[in-house]
């Protein structure tokens, strides 16, 4: 409660938390499209590619204003995106190979430029390396205002071009058959993703920004098959991770905010992968057990049906050991076989004629004919 109260009274903490929440919302919305388009690594490539733009702008202007540095990062990111798309379109190099190539070249160039800057006799260069890992604690009110303005523009464009972005993300060929310019739509969407990445560089840095872009969407995907709900949940998870990460980092001295935010969203991803009702590993395990149980019961029912059919469909009882010899021969087989026969009885598909003797029911015969037995022509 004290921390929540401090969140509303401490100016610096309020600014950092608001900036982190805005970043989570923006990243969550646009990251959903990257995940659906199977371009998750695009965020990693673009965030790394922004580094040389930051360094070059500093060399040209000798200014560390956030707006100036982020403009350089934006230009560099857009250039990298253009090169990646051009390589894929005009050569046989696959998308992932083009990403890896551009990521390494641009990031290597950025590190070279940063090393050169650090060796120059210029005291103003201090702090540029913070863009590698991020430093959310340096966020100022004007930085958050800039993020808010950019967020409104980007989310407004998503709403405006929702139909085009959605149909292109799911089926580009169908979108093209409807008359949409898939190339232009992809360029616009890629540019928006670049802008979202650039916004987050100061908070989580070039190395961790890809996680901030992709993780909320991956978590949201586990909970729903509806894309609109997925985008909403992704934005919600991004905002929660920004808020909780900032809160946790403020509790301990020298605990970096950016990495803490990424750890929080990673935990949300882990929980989603584990516990989500439709896709979660826990529920999948229980479904597999249920399906396996159902398959075994149907196998025993088919044995009962075969025995019944060979006796002119007379509903007479048969000993447990003779119903399914393979299962009865196993260790503890008779006990397990009896257990499954009782489960079939609960379903109304089998009944115990007398103690230890079982038969299929009329309902069981109809069930077998409907689901497994092909009628003779």
C-alpha positions in Angstrom: 0.0 0.0 0.0 2.9 2.3 0.8 4.4 1.7 -2.7 1.0 2.3 -4.4 0.7 5.6 -2.4 4.3 6.5 -3.4 3.4 5.8 -7.1 0.9 8.7 -6.9 2.9 11.1 -4.8 6.5 10.6 -6.2 6.9 12.5 -9.4 9.8 10.5 -10.8 8.2 7.1 -10.1 4.9 8.3 -11.5 6.6 9.5 -14.8 8.6 6.2 -15.2 5.6 4.0 -14.5 3.3 6.0 -16.9 6.0 5.7 -19.6 6.4 2.0 -19.0 2.6 1.5 -19.2 2.4 3.4 -22.4 5.2 1.4 -23.9 3.5 -1.9 -22.8 0.2 -0.8 -24.5 1.9 0.3 -27.8 4.1 -2.8 -27.9 1.3 -5.1 -27.1 -1.0 -3.8 -29.9 1.6 -3.7 -32.7 3.4 -6.9 -31.5 0.2 -8.8 -32.1 0.5 -8.2 -35.8 4.1 -9.2 -35.8 3.3 -12.5 -34.1 0.4 -13.3 -36.4 2.5 -12.5 -39.5 5.2 -14.8 -38.0 7.7 -11.9 -38.1 8.6 -12.0 -34.4 12.3 -11.6 -35.1 11.6 -8.3 -36.9 11.5 -6.5 -33.6 14.9 -7.9 -32.6 16.5 -6.9 -35.9 15.0 -3.4 -35.9 15.9 -2.6 -32.3 19.5 -3.6 -32.9 19.5 -1.7 -36.2 18.6 1.5 -34.4 21.9 1.7 -32.6 24.0 3.1 -35.5 21.3 5.7 -36.1 21.7 7.0 -32.5 25.4 7.1 -32.8 25.5 8.9 -36.2 23.0 11.5 -35.1 25.1 12.2 -32.0 28.3 12.5 -34.2 26.5 15.0 -36.5 24.7 17.1 -34.0 26.6 16.6 -30.7 23.2 16.6 -29.0 21.8 14.1 -26.5 18.2 15.3 -26.7 15.9 12.3 -26.7 13.9 13.6 -29.7 17.1 14.0 -31.8 18.5 10.6 -30.9 15.2 8.8 -31.4 14.8 10.4 -34.8 18.2 9.0 -35.8 17.1 5.6 -34.5 13.9 5.8 -36.5 15.7 6.6 -39.7 18.1 3.8 -39.1 15.3 1.3 -38.3 13.3 2.3 -41.3 16.4 1.9 -43.5 17.0 -1.6 -42.1 13.4 -2.6 -42.6 13.5 -1.4 -46.2 16.7 -3.3 -46.9 15.2 -6.5 -45.3 12.0 -6.3 -47.4 14.1 -5.5 -50.5 16.3 -8.5 -50.0 13.4 -10.9 -49.5 11.5 -9.4 -52.5 14.4 -9.3 -55.0 16.4 -12.4 -54.0 16.1 -16.0 -52.9 17.2 -15.2 -49.4 14.5 -16.1 -46.8 13.1 -13.6 -44.4 14.9 -15.0 -41.3 18.2 -15.0 -43.1 17.8 -11.4 -44.2 16.9 -10.5 -40.6 20.0 -12.1 -39.2 22.2 -10.5 -41.8 20.9 -6.9 -41.3 20.8 -7.3 -37.5 24.4 -8.3 -37.2 25.7 -5.7 -39.7 23.8 -2.8 -38.2 24.4 -3.7 -34.6 28.1 -4.3 -35.3 28.3 -0.9 -37.0 26.5 0.7 -34.0 29.0 -0.8 -31.6 31.9 0.4 -33.7 30.5 3.9 -33.7 29.8 3.9 -30.0 33.4 2.7 -29.3 34.7 5.6 -31.5 32.5 8.1 -29.7 33.7 6.9 -26.3 37.3 7.5 -27.3 36.7 11.0 -28.4 37.5 13.9 -26.0 33.9 14.8 -25.6 32.3 14.7 -22.2 28.9 15.0 -23.7 29.0 11.4 -25.0 28.5 9.9 -21.5 25.3 7.9 -21.3 24.9 6.9 -24.9 25.6 3.3 -24.1 22.4 3.3 -21.9 20.4 2.8 -25.1 21.8 -0.8 -25.3 20.2 -2.0 -22.1 17.8 0.9 -21.5 17.5 3.2 -18.5 13.8 3.8 -17.7 14.8 5.9 -14.6 16.0 8.7 -17.0 12.5 9.2 -18.5 11.4 12.8 -18.3 7.9 14.2 -18.5 8.5 15.4 -22.1 9.7 11.8 -23.0 6.4 10.4 -21.7 4.5 13.1 -23.5 6.2 12.1 -26.7 5.4 8.5 -26.1 1.8 9.4 -25.4 1.5 11.4 -28.7 3.2 8.6 -30.7 1.0 6.0 -29.0 -2.2 7.9 -29.9 -1.0 8.2 -33.5 0.0 4.5 -33.8 -3.1 3.1 -32.1 -5.3 5.5 -34.1 -3.7 4.2 -37.3 -4.4 0.6 -36.2 -8.0 1.5 -35.7 -8.2 3.3 -39.0 -6.6 0.5 -41.0 -7.9 -2.4 -38.8 -9.6 -4.3 -41.7 -6.6 -3.9 -44.0 -4.0 -4.9 -41.4 -6.0 -7.8 -40.1 -6.8 -9.4 -43.5 -3.2 -8.9 -44.7 -1.8 -10.5 -41.6 -3.9 -13.6 -41.9 -4.1 -14.1 -45.6 -2.1 -11.8 -47.9 -3.1 -13.6 -51.1 -6.8 -13.2 -50.3 -6.2 -9.5 -49.4 -4.6 -9.1 -52.8 -7.5 -10.8 -54.6 -9.8 -8.2 -53.0 -7.8 -5.4 -54.5 -5.7 -4.4 -51.4 -2.1 -3.3 -52.0 -0.4 -5.8 -49.8 3.1 -4.3 -50.4 1.9 -0.8 -49.2 0.0 -2.2 -46.2 3.1 -4.2 -45.2 5.3 -1.2 -45.5 2.9 1.0 -43.4 2.6 -1.7 -40.7 6.4 -2.3 -40.6 7.0 1.4 -40.3 4.6 1.5 -37.4 6.3 -1.4 -35.7 9.6 0.4 -36.2 8.2 3.5 -34.5 6.9 1.4 -31.6 10.4 -0.1 -31.1 12.1 3.3 -31.2 9.7 4.5 -28.5 10.9 1.8 -26.2 14.6 2.1 -26.7 15.1 4.5 -23.8 13.1 2.3 -21.4 14.3 -1.3 -22.1 17.1 -0.8 -24.7 17.9 -2.3 -28.0 18.6 -5.8 -26.7 15.4 -6.3 -24.6 13.0 -4.4 -26.8 12.2 -7.4 -29.0 10.9 -9.2 -25.9 8.7 -6.2 -25.0 7.2 -6.3 -28.5 6.6 -10.0 -28.8 6.0 -11.4 -25.3 2.6 -9.7 -24.5 1.2 -10.9 -27.9 2.5 -14.5 -27.3 0.9 -14.5 -23.8 -2.4 -13.2 -25.2 -2.5 -15.7 -28.0 -2.7 -18.5 -25.4 -6.0 -17.2 -24.0 -8.1 -16.7 -27.1 -8.6 -17.4 -30.8 -10.3 -14.1 -31.4 -7.8 -11.6 -32.8 -9.6 -8.5 -31.4 -9.5 -10.0 -28.0 -5.9 -11.0 -28.5 -4.9 -7.4 -29.3 -6.7 -6.1 -26.2 -5.2 -8.7 -23.9 -1.7 -8.1 -25.4 -2.0 -4.4 -24.6 -3.3 -5.3 -21.1 -0.4 -7.7 -20.4 2.1 -5.1 -21.7 0.6 -2.4 -19.4 0.6 -4.7 -16.4 4.2 -5.7 -17.0 5.2 -2.1 -17.3 3.4 -1.1 -14.1 4.5 -4.1 -12.0 8.0 -4.0 -13.3 8.4 -0.4 -12.3 6.9 -1.0 -8.9 9.3 -4.0 -8.2 12.4 -2.1 -9.4 11.5 0.8 -7.2 11.6 -1.5 -4.1 15.2 -2.4 -4.4 18.2 -0.2 -4.8 20.0 -0.3 -8.2 17.5 -2.8 -9.7 17.1 -1.8 -13.4 13.6 -1.1 -14.5 13.8 -2.3 -18.1 15.1 -5.8 -17.4 12.6 -6.1 -14.5 9.7 -5.3 -16.8 10.9 -7.9 -19.3 11.1 -10.5 -16.4 7.6 -9.7 -15.4 6.2 -10.1 -18.9 8.2 -13.3 -19.2 6.4 -14.6 -16.1 3.1 -13.7 -17.7 4.1 -15.7 -20.8 5.0 -18.7 -18.6 1.7 -18.5 -16.7 -0.2 -18.2 -20.0 1.7 -21.2 -21.6 1.0 -23.3 -18.5 -2.5 -22.4 -17.4 -4.4 -20.9 -20.3 -7.7 -22.9 -20.7 -7.4 -23.7 -24.5 -3.7 -23.9 -25.1 -2.1 -24.2 -21.6 0.2 -27.2 -21.0 -1.7 -28.2 -17.8 -5.1 -28.3 -19.5 -3.6 -30.0 -22.5 -2.2 -32.7 -20.2 -5.6 -33.3 -18.7 -7.3 -33.4 -22.1 -4.8 -35.9 -23.4 -5.4 -38.1 -20.3 -9.2 -37.8 -20.9 -8.8 -38.6 -24.6 -6.5 -41.6 -23.8 -9.1 -42.9 -21.3 -11.9 -42.5 -23.9 -9.8 -44.4 -26.5 -9.3 -47.3 -24.1 -12.9 -47.4 -23.2 -14.0 -47.4 -26.9 -11.5 -50.2 -27.5 -13.1 -52.4 -24.8 -16.6 -51.4 -26.1 -15.5 -52.6 -29.6 -14.5 -55.9 -28.1 -17.9 -56.2 -26.4 -19.6 -55.4 -29.7 -17.5 -58.0 -31.6 -18.5 -60.7 -29.0 -22.1 -59.6 -29.2 -22.2 -59.7 -33.0 -20.7 -63.2 -33.1 -23.5 -64.4 -30.9 -26.3 -63.0 -33.0 -26.4 -59.7 -31.0 -27.7 -61.6 -28.0 -27.1 -59.5 -24.9 -25.6 -62.2 -22.7 -22.8 -61.8 -20.1 -19.2 -62.7 -20.7 -16.4 -63.1 -18.2 -14.1 -60.0 -17.8 -10.9 -62.0 -18.7 -12.5 -63.0 -22.1 -13.7 -59.6 -23.1 -10.3 -58.0 -23.9 -7.5 -60.6 -23.6 -4.7 -58.2 -24.4 -5.6 -55.9 -21.5 -6.5 -58.8 -19.2 -3.0 -60.3 -19.7 -1.2 -57.2 -18.4 -0.2 -56.7 -14.8 -3.2 -55.6 -13.0 -5.2 -55.9 -16.3 -8.3 -57.4 -14.8 -8.7 -54.7 -12.3 -8.1 -52.0 -14.9 -10.5 -53.7 -17.3 -13.2 -53.9 -14.7 -12.7 -50.2 -13.9 -13.2 -49.2 -17.5 -16.3 -51.5 -17.8 -17.8 -49.6 -14.9 -17.0 -46.4 -16.7 -18.8 -47.7 -19.7 -21.7 -48.6 -17.5 -21.9 -45.0 -16.2 -22.2 -44.0 -19.9 -25.0 -46.5 -20.4 -22.9 -48.4 -23.0 -22.4 -51.6 -21.1 -24.0 -53.4 -18.1 -23.1 -56.2 -15.7 -25.4 -59.1 -16.4 -24.2 -60.9 -13.3 -21.2 -60.6 -11.1 -18.0 -60.7 -13.2 -20.0 -61.0 -16.5 -20.5 -58.1 -18.8 -22.4 -57.3 -22.0 -22.8 -54.3 -24.3 -26.2 -52.5 -24.2 -28.5 -51.6 -27.0 -27.3 -48.0 -26.7 -23.7 -49.3 -26.9 -24.5 -51.1 -30.1 -26.0 -48.0 -31.6 -23.0 -46.0 -30.5 -20.6 -48.4 -32.2 -22.6 -48.4 -35.4 -22.8 -44.6 -35.4 -19.1 -43.9 -34.7 -17.1 -46.9 -35.8 -19.0 -49.5 -37.8 -19.5 -48.8 -41.5 -22.8 -49.9 -42.8 -22.7 -52.5 -45.6 -23.8 -51.3 -49.0 
